[in-house]
Amino acid sequence: MRFSLLTAVAALASSATAIPRVKLFKAFPTAGGVNYTWSVTNWEAGLTRSGGHYGFNVTGEAKTTGNQVPAFSAYCSGYEQPQDYTPCTLYGGRPGQEVAAKLLPANTTTDPGAHLAVSFEFPDVNEVNMWWNYTAYTTKPYNQVSAPPMNFTVIPSEIYGVA
């Protein structure tokens, strides 16, 4: 799974057997600088003694200005796993595209809510062997018992590129 690609590339870049042309860069969009959002629908999350669980749909329209981002649609579900992203079911899409999500650890006493990270990784359409990873973070209520499913938008706040 390529979500560990960034770690592997960073390790290769520092080793003697590194691939000659490896660039790893990171950009943080500034407020108002990126007009790109993803839609999350049917958000349901629950909390039990053993941890949290979630399920939702996420879609992103194609972004054709600046960094080009293809459209995607996926269903994500999983359990709180602080170490790993859980792959989502991607509907359609192009080869090499992946969507994954995870609940981040949180102290529900002092910081209530489900802390969600969603990542979309895809190959660059203009560069061979170039990959992008967009990640969005949000905190939403554990609503499975107390409220109907929620719909909201998220804005990717981390962008990684690997070439």
C-alpha positions, -999 to 999 in steps of 0.1 A, spaced: 0 0 0 14 34 -10 4 52 22 37 40 36 54 52 5 64 85 21 83 67 49 100 43 25 111 71 1 125 91 30 144 61 42 157 54 7 167 90 2 190 88 32 206 54 23 236 48 1 215 28 -23 190 56 -29 173 60 -62 192 89 -79 162 112 -85 141 113 -53 123 144 -42 100 146 -12 82 178 -6 54 191 15 31 221 11 6 235 35 -22 254 17 -28 289 32 -63 301 42 -81 311 10 -52 299 -11 -68 266 -20 -104 264 -30 -108 227 -28 -131 207 -5 -143 171 -1 -179 162 7 -184 137 35 -219 122 37 -236 97 60 -211 102 87 -217 78 116 -193 72 144 -196 54 177 -176 51 208 -173 20 230 -150 10 258 -126 -6 234 -124 25 211 -142 43 183 -156 32 150 -167 51 119 -184 48 85 -189 75 58 -188 83 21 -163 109 8 -161 125 -26 -139 151 -42 -145 168 -75 -117 172 -100 -94 202 -94 -81 215 -127 -62 246 -116 -29 246 -98 -21 210 -88 -45 189 -108 -64 165 -86 -87 138 -101 -122 133 -89 -128 104 -65 -156 87 -45 -151 62 -17 -168 45 13 -146 44 44 -152 25 76 -130 12 103 -120 12 140 -97 34 160 -62 23 151 -38 51 161 -10 36 140 -26 27 106 -48 41 80 -76 18 69 -81 15 31 -115 27 19 -135 12 -10 -129 34 -40 -156 36 -66 -143 39 -101 -112 60 -102 -80 55 -121 -52 30 -115 -30 40 -86 -56 60 -67 -61 52 -31 -83 66 -3 -77 57 34 -90 70 67 -83 67 104 -95 79 138 -68 97 156 -64 91 193 -81 117 215 -90 122 251 -128 123 249 -130 139 284 -111 170 275 -114 170 237 -147 153 228 -155 140 193 -140 117 167 -108 130 153 -107 119 117 -79 119 90 -88 111 54 -61 108 27 -63 106 -11 -32 95 -29 -30 95 -67 -4 96 -95 3 129 -112 -12 131 -147 17 151 -161 48 135 -145 59 99 -147 66 84 -112 52 114 -94 26 109 -66 5 133 -46 -12 127 -12 -38 151 1 -49 147 37 -79 164 55 -85 165 92 -117 172 111 -134 165 145 -170 155 144 -193 141 171 -198 104 179 -233 105 166 -243 68 161 -265 66 192 -276 102 196 -282 118 162 -288 109 125 -259 106 100 -242 139 93 -231 156 61 -202 181 60 -172 192 40 -135 190 48 -105 209 33 -73 191 27 -47 208 49 -16 187 40 -3 180 6 27 158 0 44 151 -33 69 124 -41 89 122 -74 
